[in-house]
């Protein structure tokens, strides 16, 4: 099974997720969300496999979200434009993202990680 962790290393939640994976002995590929922001088609694929509303891919607590007035803009923005915006600014993306093939998790919850990686 290929496991990819999309993260921002300065984020404490991302560090918790990475530490948890390492403690479990799970090998993973790390992708720096700011230095190697996924392109829109990759984000589209991750989003579709997450099963979540697109809004859940946005880091609503971040400065980029507030500066871009996304709280008001998101409802009237097309999915394609929203994905393009996420692809243009990795700080807009909720983190970490865990890609486990058929499942993509947004954020870090130990129970969800355990379920996704042991099923």
BAVOVEX-842542 format. One record per atom (N, C-alpha, C, O): residue in three letters; atom name; x negated, y negated, z negated; chain; residue number from 1. Coordinates in steps of 0.05 Angstrom, whole numbers, always signed. Layout:
# residues N
- type:atom:X:Y:Z:mol:seq
- Ala:CA:X:Y:Z:A:NUM
...
//
This chain:
# residues 119
- type:atom:X:Y:Z:mol:seq
- Unk:N:-17:+23:+0:A:1
- Unk:CA:+0:+0:+0:A:1
- Unk:C:-18:-25:+0:A:1
- Unk:O:-37:-27:-16:A:1
- Unk:N:-12:-43:+18:A:2
- Unk:CA:-26:-69:+19:A:2
- Unk:C:-12:-89:+2:A:2
- Unk:O:+12:-93:+4:A:2
- Unk:N:-28:-102:-15:A:3
- Unk:CA:-17:-122:-34:A:3
- Unk:C:-31:-148:-28:A:3
- Unk:O:-56:-149:-28:A:3
- Unk:N:-16:-170:-23:A:4
- Unk:CA:-28:-196:-19:A:4
- Unk:C:-16:-215:-39:A:4
- Unk:O:+9:-217:-42:A:4
- Unk:N:-33:-230:-53:A:5
- Unk:CA:-25:-250:-72:A:5
- Unk:C:-31:-278:-60:A:5
- Unk:O:-55:-285:-57:A:5
- Unk:N:-10:-293:-54:A:6
- Unk:CA:-14:-320:-45:A:6
- Unk:C:-13:-338:-70:A:6
- Unk:O:+6:-338:-84:A:6
- Unk:N:-36:-352:-74:A:7
- Unk:CA:-38:-366:-99:A:7
- Unk:C:-54:-392:-97:A:7
- Unk:O:-67:-397:-77:A:7
- Unk:N:-52:-408:-118:A:8
- Unk:CA:-68:-432:-121:A:8
- Unk:C:-84:-427:-147:A:8
- Unk:O:-73:-427:-168:A:8
- Unk:N:-110:-423:-145:A:9
- Unk:CA:-126:-414:-168:A:9
- Unk:C:-125:-432:-192:A:9
- Unk:O:-130:-422:-215:A:9
- Unk:N:-118:-457:-189:A:10
- Unk:CA:-116:-475:-212:A:10
- Unk:C:-89:-472:-227:A:10
- Unk:O:-86:-484:-249:A:10
- Unk:N:-71:-457:-215:A:11
- Unk:CA:-44:-453:-227:A:11
- Unk:C:-46:-432:-248:A:11
- Unk:O:-55:-409:-243:A:11
- Unk:N:-37:-438:-273:A:12
- Unk:CA:-38:-418:-294:A:12
- Unk:C:-21:-394:-289:A:12
- Unk:O:-28:-372:-297:A:12
- Unk:N:+2:-397:-276:A:13
- Unk:CA:+19:-374:-270:A:13
- Unk:C:+6:-356:-250:A:13
- Unk:O:+8:-332:-251:A:13
- Unk:N:-8:-368:-230:A:14
- Unk:CA:-23:-352:-211:A:14
- Unk:C:-45:-336:-224:A:14
- Unk:O:-49:-313:-218:A:14
- Unk:N:-59:-349:-243:A:15
- Unk:CA:-80:-335:-257:A:15
- Unk:C:-68:-312:-274:A:15
- Unk:O:-81:-291:-275:A:15
- Unk:N:-45:-316:-286:A:16
- Unk:CA:-32:-294:-301:A:16
- Unk:C:-26:-271:-282:A:16
- Unk:O:-30:-248:-289:A:16
- Unk:N:-15:-277:-259:A:17
- Unk:CA:-8:-256:-239:A:17
- Unk:C:-33:-241:-231:A:17
- Unk:O:-33:-216:-230:A:17
- Unk:N:-54:-256:-224:A:18
- Unk:CA:-79:-243:-215:A:18
- Unk:C:-91:-226:-237:A:18
- Unk:O:-100:-203:-233:A:18
- Unk:N:-91:-236:-262:A:19
- Unk:CA:-101:-221:-285:A:19
- Unk:C:-85:-196:-289:A:19
- Unk:O:-96:-174:-295:A:19
- Unk:N:-59:-198:-287:A:20
- Unk:CA:-42:-174:-291:A:20
- Unk:C:-48:-153:-270:A:20
- Unk:O:-51:-129:-276:A:20
- Unk:N:-50:-161:-244:A:21
- Unk:CA:-57:-142:-223:A:21
- Unk:C:-84:-128:-229:A:21
- Unk:O:-86:-104:-226:A:21
- Unk:N:-103:-144:-237:A:22
- Unk:CA:-130:-133:-243:A:22
- Unk:C:-129:-114:-267:A:22
- Unk:O:-141:-92:-267:A:22
- Unk:N:-113:-121:-288:A:23
- Unk:CA:-111:-103:-311:A:23
- Unk:C:-97:-77:-304:A:23
- Unk:O:-102:-56:-316:A:23
- Unk:N:-80:-77:-284:A:24
- Unk:CA:-66:-53:-275:A:24
- Unk:C:-83:-37:-255:A:24
- Unk:O:-75:-15:-247:A:24
- Unk:N:-106:-48:-248:A:25
- Unk:CA:-123:-34:-229:A:25
- Unk:C:-112:-35:-200:A:25
- Unk:O:-118:-17:-184:A:25
- Unk:N:-97:-56:-194:A:26
- Unk:CA:-85:-58:-167:A:26
- Unk:C:-102:-76:-150:A:26
- Unk:O:-106:-99:-156:A:26
- Unk:N:-112:-65:-128:A:27
- Unk:CA:-128:-80:-110:A:27
- Unk:C:-110:-98:-93:A:27
- Unk:O:-88:-90:-85:A:27
- Unk:N:-118:-123:-89:A:28
- Unk:CA:-102:-142:-74:A:28
- Unk:C:-119:-161:-58:A:28
- Unk:O:-143:-165:-65:A:28
- Unk:N:-108:-172:-38:A:29
- Unk:CA:-121:-193:-22:A:29
- Unk:C:-110:-220:-32:A:29
- Unk:O:-86:-223:-35:A:29
- Unk:N:-128:-238:-38:A:30
- Unk:CA:-120:-264:-48:A:30
- Unk:C:-120:-285:-25:A:30
- Unk:O:-140:-286:-10:A:30
- Unk:N:-99:-300:-23:A:31
- Unk:CA:-97:-321:-3:A:31
- Unk:C:-93:-348:-18:A:31
- Unk:O:-74:-350:-33:A:31
- Unk:N:-111:-366:-14:A:32
- Unk:CA:-110:-393:-27:A:32
- Unk:C:-88:-409:-12:A:32
- Unk:O:-92:-415:+12:A:32
- Unk:N:-66:-416:-26:A:33
- Unk:CA:-44:-429:-13:A:33
- Unk:C:-50:-457:-2:A:33
- Unk:O:-37:-466:+16:A:33
- Unk:N:-70:-470:-13:A:34
- Unk:CA:-76:-497:-3:A:34
- Unk:C:-98:-496:+19:A:34
- Unk:O:-95:-510:+39:A:34
- Unk:N:-118:-480:+15:A:35
- Unk:CA:-140:-478:+35:A:35
- Unk:C:-132:-462:+59:A:35
- Unk:O:-143:-466:+81:A:35
- Unk:N:-114:-443:+56:A:36
- Unk:CA:-106:-425:+78:A:36
- Unk:C:-76:-422:+78:A:36
- Unk:O:-65:-400:+77:A:36
- Unk:N:-62:-445:+79:A:37
- Unk:CA:-33:-446:+78:A:37
- Unk:C:-22:-429:+101:A:37
- Unk:O:-29:-433:+124:A:37
- Unk:N:-4:-410:+95:A:38
- Unk:CA:+8:-394:+116:A:38
- Unk:C:+23:-411:+137:A:38
- Unk:O:+36:-431:+130:A:38
- Unk:N:+22:-402:+162:A:39
- Unk:CA:+37:-416:+183:A:39
- Unk:C:+66:-410:+180:A:39
- Unk:O:+74:-391:+167:A:39
- Unk:N:+83:-427:+194:A:40
- Unk:CA:+112:-424:+192:A:40
- Unk:C:+122:-396:+198:A:40
- Unk:O:+140:-386:+183:A:40
- Unk:N:+113:-382:+219:A:41
- Unk:CA:+123:-355:+224:A:41
- Unk:C:+117:-335:+201:A:41
- Unk:O:+133:-318:+195:A:41
- Unk:N:+94:-339:+189:A:42
- Unk:CA:+87:-321:+166:A:42
- Unk:C:+106:-328:+142:A:42
- Unk:O:+116:-309:+129:A:42
- Unk:N:+110:-353:+138:A:43
- Unk:CA:+129:-361:+116:A:43
- Unk:C:+157:-351:+122:A:43
- Unk:O:+171:-343:+103:A:43
- Unk:N:+165:-353:+147:A:44
- Unk:CA:+192:-342:+155:A:44
- Unk:C:+194:-313:+148:A:44
- Unk:O:+214:-304:+137:A:44
- Unk:N:+173:-298:+154:A:45
- Unk:CA:+173:-269:+148:A:45
- Unk:C:+174:-264:+118:A:45
- Unk:O:+189:-247:+108:A:45
- Unk:N:+157:-279:+103:A:46
- Unk:CA:+157:-275:+74:A:46
- Unk:C:+184:-282:+62:A:46
- Unk:O:+194:-268:+45:A:46
- Unk:N:+196:-304:+72:A:47
- Unk:CA:+222:-313:+62:A:47
- Unk:C:+243:-291:+67:A:47
- Unk:O:+259:-285:+50:A:47
- Unk:N:+243:-281:+92:A:48
- Unk:CA:+264:-261:+99:A:48
- Unk:C:+261:-236:+82:A:48
- Unk:O:+281:-224:+74:A:48
- Unk:N:+237:-228:+76:A:49
- Unk:CA:+233:-204:+59:A:49
- Unk:C:+237:-209:+29:A:49
- Unk:O:+240:-190:+14:A:49
- Unk:N:+238:-234:+21:A:50
- Unk:CA:+243:-241:-7:A:50
- Unk:C:+272:-238:-14:A:50
- Unk:O:+279:-232:-37:A:50
- Unk:N:+289:-242:+6:A:51
- Unk:CA:+318:-240:+1:A:51
- Unk:C:+329:-264:-15:A:51
- Unk:O:+352:-264:-24:A:51
- Unk:N:+313:-285:-17:A:52
- Unk:CA:+321:-309:-33:A:52
- Unk:C:+329:-331:-15:A:52
- Unk:O:+322:-332:+9:A:52
- Unk:N:+344:-351:-25:A:53
- Unk:CA:+350:-375:-10:A:53
- Unk:C:+324:-390:-5:A:53
- Unk:O:+305:-388:-21:A:53
- Unk:N:+322:-404:+17:A:54
- Unk:CA:+297:-418:+25:A:54
- Unk:C:+288:-437:+3:A:54
- Unk:O:+264:-441:-1:A:54
- Unk:N:+307:-449:-11:A:55
- Unk:CA:+300:-468:-32:A:55
- Unk:C:+281:-456:-52:A:55
- Unk:O:+265:-470:-64:A:55
- Unk:N:+284:-430:-57:A:56
- Unk:CA:+267:-416:-77:A:56
- Unk:C:+238:-415:-69:A:56
- Unk:O:+221:-409:-86:A:56
- Unk:N:+232:-420:-44:A:57
- Unk:CA:+204:-421:-35:A:57
- Unk:C:+190:-448:-41:A:57
- Unk:O:+166:-451:-37:A:57
- Unk:N:+206:-467:-49:A:58
- Unk:CA:+196:-494:-55:A:58
- Unk:C:+188:-496:-84:A:58
- Unk:O:+202:-487:-102:A:58
- Unk:N:+164:-508:-88:A:59
- Unk:CA:+155:-514:-115:A:59
- Unk:C:+168:-539:-125:A:59
- Unk:O:+158:-561:-123:A:59
- Unk:N:+192:-536:-136:A:60
- Unk:CA:+209:-558:-144:A:60
- Unk:C:+197:-575:-167:A:60
- Unk:O:+206:-597:-172:A:60
- Unk:N:+177:-564:-181:A:61
- Unk:CA:+164:-578:-203:A:61
- Unk:C:+139:-593:-194:A:61
- Unk:O:+127:-607:-210:A:61
- Unk:N:+132:-591:-169:A:62
- Unk:CA:+107:-603:-159:A:62
- Unk:C:+110:-631:-150:A:62
- Unk:O:+131:-641:-144:A:62
- Unk:N:+87:-644:-148:A:63
- Unk:CA:+85:-672:-140:A:63
- Unk:C:+93:-675:-110:A:63
- Unk:O:+106:-695:-103:A:63
- Unk:N:+85:-656:-94:A:64
- Unk:CA:+92:-658:-65:A:64
- Unk:C:+122:-657:-61:A:64
- Unk:O:+133:-672:-44:A:64
- Unk:N:+136:-641:-77:A:65
- Unk:CA:+165:-639:-75:A:65
- Unk:C:+178:-665:-83:A:65
- Unk:O:+196:-675:-69:A:65
- Unk:N:+169:-677:-105:A:66
- Unk:CA:+180:-702:-114:A:66
- Unk:C:+173:-725:-95:A:66
- Unk:O:+190:-741:-88:A:66
- Unk:N:+148:-726:-86:A:67
- Unk:CA:+139:-748:-68:A:67
- Unk:C:+154:-747:-42:A:67
- Unk:O:+159:-768:-30:A:67
- Unk:N:+160:-723:-32:A:68
- Unk:CA:+174:-720:-7:A:68
- Unk:C:+205:-722:-10:A:68
- Unk:O:+219:-719:+10:A:68
- Unk:N:+214:-728:-34:A:69
- Unk:CA:+243:-730:-39:A:69
- Unk:C:+258:-705:-30:A:69
- Unk:O:+281:-707:-20:A:69
- Unk:N:+246:-682:-34:A:70
- Unk:CA:+258:-657:-24:A:70
- Unk:C:+284:-650:-38:A:70
- Unk:O:+301:-636:-27:A:70
- Unk:N:+287:-659:-63:A:71
- Unk:CA:+312:-654:-77:A:71
- Unk:C:+336:-663:-61:A:71
- Unk:O:+357:-649:-60:A:71
- Unk:N:+334:-687:-49:A:72
- Unk:CA:+356:-698:-33:A:72
- Unk:C:+355:-689:-4:A:72
- Unk:O:+376:-686:+9:A:72
- Unk:N:+331:-683:+6:A:73
- Unk:CA:+328:-677:+35:A:73
- Unk:C:+334:-648:+42:A:73
- Unk:O:+343:-642:+64:A:73
- Unk:N:+329:-629:+23:A:74
- Unk:CA:+329:-601:+30:A:74
- Unk:C:+356:-591:+41:A:74
- Unk:O:+356:-576:+60:A:74
- Unk:N:+377:-600:+29:A:75
- Unk:CA:+404:-591:+38:A:75
- Unk:C:+410:-598:+67:A:75
- Unk:O:+425:-584:+80:A:75
- Unk:N:+399:-620:+77:A:76
- Unk:CA:+404:-629:+104:A:76
- Unk:C:+382:-623:+123:A:76
- Unk:O:+382:-631:+147:A:76
- Unk:N:+362:-608:+114:A:77
- Unk:CA:+339:-601:+131:A:77
- Unk:C:+343:-573:+143:A:77
- Unk:O:+351:-555:+129:A:77
- Unk:N:+338:-570:+169:A:78
- Unk:CA:+341:-544:+181:A:78
- Unk:C:+320:-525:+170:A:78
- Unk:O:+299:-533:+159:A:78
- Unk:N:+326:-499:+171:A:79
- Unk:CA:+307:-479:+162:A:79
- Unk:C:+280:-481:+176:A:79
- Unk:O:+259:-480:+163:A:79
- Unk:N:+280:-486:+202:A:80
- Unk:CA:+255:-488:+217:A:80
- Unk:C:+239:-512:+207:A:80
- Unk:O:+214:-510:+204:A:80
- Unk:N:+252:-535:+203:A:81
- Unk:CA:+238:-558:+193:A:81
- Unk:C:+227:-554:+165:A:81
- Unk:O:+205:-563:+158:A:81
- Unk:N:+243:-541:+148:A:82
- Unk:CA:+234:-536:+121:A:82
- Unk:C:+210:-517:+121:A:82
- Unk:O:+191:-522:+106:A:82
- Unk:N:+211:-497:+137:A:83
- Unk:CA:+188:-478:+139:A:83
- Unk:C:+163:-493:+150:A:83
- Unk:O:+141:-488:+141:A:83
- Unk:N:+167:-510:+169:A:84
- Unk:CA:+145:-526:+180:A:84
- Unk:C:+133:-544:+159:A:84
- Unk:O:+108:-547:+158:A:84
- Unk:N:+149:-555:+142:A:85
- Unk:CA:+140:-572:+120:A:85
- Unk:C:+124:-556:+100:A:85
- Unk:O:+103:-565:+91:A:85
- Unk:N:+134:-532:+93:A:86
- Unk:CA:+120:-515:+75:A:86
- Unk:C:+92:-507:+87:A:86
- Unk:O:+72:-507:+72:A:86
- Unk:N:+92:-502:+113:A:87
- Unk:CA:+67:-494:+126:A:87
- Unk:C:+47:-517:+127:A:87
- Unk:O:+23:-513:+129:A:87
- Unk:N:+57:-542:+126:A:88
- Unk:CA:+39:-565:+128:A:88
- Unk:C:+28:-574:+101:A:88
- Unk:O:+9:-590:+100:A:88
- Unk:N:+39:-564:+79:A:89
- Unk:CA:+30:-572:+53:A:89
- Unk:C:+34:-549:+33:A:89
- Unk:O:+55:-544:+23:A:89
- Unk:N:+12:-534:+28:A:90
- Unk:CA:+12:-511:+11:A:90
- Unk:C:+22:-518:-18:A:90
- Unk:O:+31:-500:-32:A:90
- Unk:N:+19:-543:-26:A:91
- Unk:CA:+28:-550:-53:A:91
- Unk:C:+58:-551:-55:A:91
- Unk:O:+69:-552:-77:A:91
- Unk:N:+72:-550:-33:A:92
- Unk:CA:+101:-549:-33:A:92
- Unk:C:+112:-521:-39:A:92
- Unk:O:+135:-517:-46:A:92
- Unk:N:+94:-501:-35:A:93
- Unk:CA:+103:-473:-37:A:93
- Unk:C:+103:-464:-66:A:93
- Unk:O:+83:-468:-81:A:93
- Unk:N:+125:-452:-75:A:94
- Unk:CA:+127:-440:-101:A:94
- Unk:C:+106:-418:-103:A:94
- Unk:O:+103:-402:-84:A:94
- Unk:N:+93:-416:-125:A:95
- Unk:CA:+71:-396:-128:A:95
- Unk:C:+73:-382:-154:A:95
- Unk:O:+85:-392:-174:A:95
- Unk:N:+61:-359:-155:A:96
- Unk:CA:+49:-344:-133:A:96
- Unk:C:+70:-329:-117:A:96
- Unk:O:+93:-326:-126:A:96
- Unk:N:+62:-321:-93:A:97
- Unk:CA:+78:-304:-76:A:97
- Unk:C:+64:-277:-75:A:97
- Unk:O:+40:-276:-70:A:97
- Unk:N:+78:-256:-81:A:98
- Unk:CA:+66:-229:-80:A:98
- Unk:C:+79:-214:-57:A:98
- Unk:O:+104:-209:-57:A:98
- Unk:N:+63:-206:-37:A:99
- Unk:CA:+73:-191:-14:A:99
- Unk:C:+65:-162:-18:A:99
- Unk:O:+41:-155:-18:A:99
- Unk:N:+85:-145:-21:A:100
- Unk:CA:+80:-116:-25:A:100
- Unk:C:+92:-100:-2:A:100
- Unk:O:+101:-78:-6:A:100
- Unk:N:+91:-111:+22:A:101
- Unk:CA:+101:-97:+45:A:101
- Unk:C:+131:-101:+50:A:101
- Unk:O:+138:-120:+64:A:101
- Unk:N:+147:-85:+37:A:102
- Unk:CA:+176:-88:+41:A:102
- Unk:C:+188:-108:+22:A:102
- Unk:O:+212:-115:+25:A:102
- Unk:N:+173:-117:+3:A:103
- Unk:CA:+183:-136:-17:A:103
- Unk:C:+165:-160:-20:A:103
- Unk:O:+140:-157:-19:A:103
- Unk:N:+177:-183:-24:A:104
- Unk:CA:+161:-207:-30:A:104
- Unk:C:+173:-219:-55:A:104
- Unk:O:+197:-224:-57:A:104
- Unk:N:+156:-224:-75:A:105
- Unk:CA:+165:-236:-100:A:105
- Unk:C:+155:-264:-102:A:105
- Unk:O:+132:-270:-93:A:105
- Unk:N:+171:-282:-112:A:106
- Unk:CA:+165:-310:-116:A:106
- Unk:C:+162:-316:-145:A:106
- Unk:O:+181:-310:-161:A:106
- Unk:N:+140:-327:-154:A:107
- Unk:CA:+135:-331:-182:A:107
- Unk:C:+123:-306:-194:A:107
- Unk:O:+116:-287:-180:A:107
- Unk:N:+119:-306:-221:A:108
- Unk:CA:+108:-283:-234:A:108
- Unk:C:+126:-275:-257:A:108
- Unk:O:+130:-290:-276:A:108
- Unk:N:+136:-251:-255:A:109
- Unk:CA:+150:-237:-277:A:109
- Unk:C:+139:-209:-278:A:109
- Unk:O:+141:-194:-259:A:109
- Unk:N:+127:-203:-301:A:110
- Unk:CA:+113:-177:-304:A:110
- Unk:C:+131:-154:-297:A:110
- Unk:O:+123:-135:-283:A:110
- Unk:N:+156:-154:-306:A:111
- Unk:CA:+175:-132:-300:A:111
- Unk:C:+180:-129:-271:A:111
- Unk:O:+182:-107:-260:A:111
- Unk:N:+183:-152:-257:A:112
- Unk:CA:+189:-151:-228:A:112
- Unk:C:+164:-141:-213:A:112
- Unk:O:+167:-125:-194:A:112
- Unk:N:+140:-149:-221:A:113
- Unk:CA:+116:-139:-209:A:113
- Unk:C:+113:-109:-213:A:113
- Unk:O:+107:-95:-194:A:113
- Unk:N:+118:-100:-237:A:114
- Unk:CA:+116:-72:-243:A:114
- Unk:C:+135:-56:-226:A:114
- Unk:O:+128:-35:-214:A:114
- Unk:N:+160:-65:-224:A:115
- Unk:CA:+181:-51:-208:A:115
- Unk:C:+173:-50:-179:A:115
- Unk:O:+175:-29:-166:A:115
- Unk:N:+163:-72:-168:A:116
- Unk:CA:+156:-74:-140:A:116
- Unk:C:+132:-56:-133:A:116
- Unk:O:+130:-45:-111:A:116
- Unk:N:+114:-54:-152:A:117
- Unk:CA:+89:-40:-146:A:117
- Unk:C:+90:-10:-154:A:117
- Unk:O:+72:+5:-147:A:117
- Unk:N:+111:-2:-167:A:118
- Unk:CA:+113:+27:-174:A:118
- Unk:C:+136:+41:-160:A:118
- Unk:O:+141:+64:-165:A:118
- Unk:N:+151:+26:-143:A:119
- Unk:CA:+173:+39:-129:A:119
- Unk:C:+165:+49:-102:A:119
- Unk:O:+181:+60:-88:A:119
//
